[in-house]
Amino acid sequence: MIIYLHGFASAGFGKKAQMFLEYFEDELITPTLPTIPKLAIATLEQLIEAFLNRGIKISLIGSSLGGFYSLYLANKYDLKAVLINPAVNPWNTLEEYRKDEDELATSFFDGSKFEFNSSHIASLRNFEVSTIKNPQNILTLLQREDEVLDYTEAEEKLEETNLEIEDGGNHSFIGIERYFRKVDGFLDN
């Protein structure tokens, strides 16, 4: 089973998630994660443990903040993971989305509103991976023209993983469908 982890303020019904779902069909699920990091990780841990307790092999695909979560979970449970333009320092990159007490952040998926404050950003540090236990279990896909994240931060942190960097592109990872077979083969080994 493959779990697709979407990025910040997105959803399991986003365009990229649906493209992966179309390709992988019944092998993949695309849950919509809570916007509170601690709850998102707890939800994913419960899901992973439920599958593992049933003897079901789990792999992860994570985009942006979902890539950050995927790295943490892959490291914790010794899983294979594909990271797509992953956030590696989300406490810095998400600062611009932090809202004061009376303001709410907006979902990129459907325009709904949610709370995202300093404590949420600070809690992300609890899931930082300082040492990647099995870098061979990680495939990292980066595009240099990511307008949201500095790809060099991910390149440096994830240099020991199976790292692929493309010129051009954007944060959504233009042409991700070109990698579906490679992702499938990587997760299947």
N, C-alpha and C positions, 0 to 999 in steps of 0.2 A: 504494500500500500504506500502511495506517495501522498504526502500532505503538502499542499501549496500554501505558503504564508505570504499574504499580500503586504504591501507597504503601508506607511502611515496615512491615516485618513482615507483609506481605500476600503475595498470589500472583497469577499470571496466571489462576487459576481462581476468583478472588474474585467475589462477587455483581455488583459494578459492571462488572468486566471481562466477565463472561458476558452482561450486558445489552447492552453495546456489541457484543460478538461476535454476538449474536442479531440485532441491527439491521444491522450492517455485513457480516455473513457473511464471504465469502471476501476481502473488502477489508481485513480487520483481523487482526492477530496479537496474542496476549496472552502474551508470554514471562514466565516467572517469573524474576525477576532475583536475582543474588547479593545477599546481605545486606551484603557489603563494598562500600562506595561505589566505590572504584577499580575493582573487578572489574565492578560493574554498568555503569559508564560504558564500560569497555573492551569489554564484551559488546555494548552498544548501538552503539558506534562501529563495531565489526566488522559488525554486522548492517546498519546504515545504509549503510556503504561498499559492502557486497556488493550491496545493492539498487541503489544509485546507479551502480555500475560496470556494471550490467546495463541501465541506462537506465530504471529504475523510479522513478517519483515517490514520495517518502516524506513522510508527515505524522505528527505525534505527538499523542497524547492522554495527558495525565499527571495523576494525582491525588495530592495531598499531596506526599510526597517524589518521586513520579513526575513531578509538576508542576515541581519544582525541576530534576530531570534533564532534563525536556523543554525547559525554558527554555534551559539550557546547550547542549543539542544543537541546538535550533532556531537559536540564535545562531551556533553554530559552523558549521553546514552550510547556513544560510539556508533553513530549512524552516518550514512552517506548523505551528502547535501550538495545542492547546486545553489550558488549564491549569485544573484543577478544584480549588478550595480549595488552591492550591499552598503548599507550605512555601517561604518565601523566606529564612528564617534557620534552617535545620535544625540548625545547630550549637548553637543555643539550645534549640529545641523538643524535640530528641531527647535532650537531656542527662538527662532523667528515666529514659530507657531504658538508659542506660549502666550496664554491670555491672562489678563488680570481677573480679579474676583468676579466682576460683573459681565465679563465678556466670554464668548464661547468660540471654539474653533469650528471650522466648517469642513465637512466631509467632501473630498474630491469626487466621490462616487455619486452621491445623491443630494448633496447640499444640506444634509441634516447637520444639526449643531451638537457639539459635545464639549465637555470640560477638558482642558489640557493645561495644567499649571506647572509651577516650578517643582512641586513634589513628584509629579509624574516624570518630568525630565530627569530629576536627580535619581529616581528609582532605576533608571536604565543602567546606571553604573553597577547595580547588583548582578547584571547579566553579561558583564564584560568578560571576554575570554583573553587572558594574558598569554597563555601558552596553548597552542593547538596540539592536542594529544596525537591525533592521526591526520596530518595534513593531506595524506594520500586519499582520504575519504571525502575531500572537498574539491569541487570543481567551481572555479570563480570565473564569471563572465563579466568583463568590464568594457564600457565604451568611453573613449577619451572625451567626447563632447557632452558628457553628462552635465546638464545645466544646474542640477541640484546638489550633487556631491562631487568632491574633488577625487577623481579616480585614483590619484597617486597615493592617497591615504590607504585605500583598500589594497592597492598594488603592494605597498610597503608591508602592511600588516599580514597580507595573505600570500606573500611571495613564495612560501614553501608549498602552497596548495597547487593543484592543477590549474594554472592561471592562463586565461586567454584574454588578450586586450585587443580591441579593434579601434581603428581610427574612425572618427565621425560618431554618429549615433546621437542618443539623448538618454535621459534618465529612464524612460520607459523601455529602453533597449530595442531600437529599431531593428526589425528583422529577426526577432527571437525565434520565430518558427524555423529558421535555418538551422537551429541548434537542437531541435526536438529529437532527432535520431541520436545525436551525440549524447544528449542528456539521458535518453533511454538506455543507451549502451553503457554509459558510466554508472548509472544507478543499478543496472541489472547485473554487473560484475560482482 
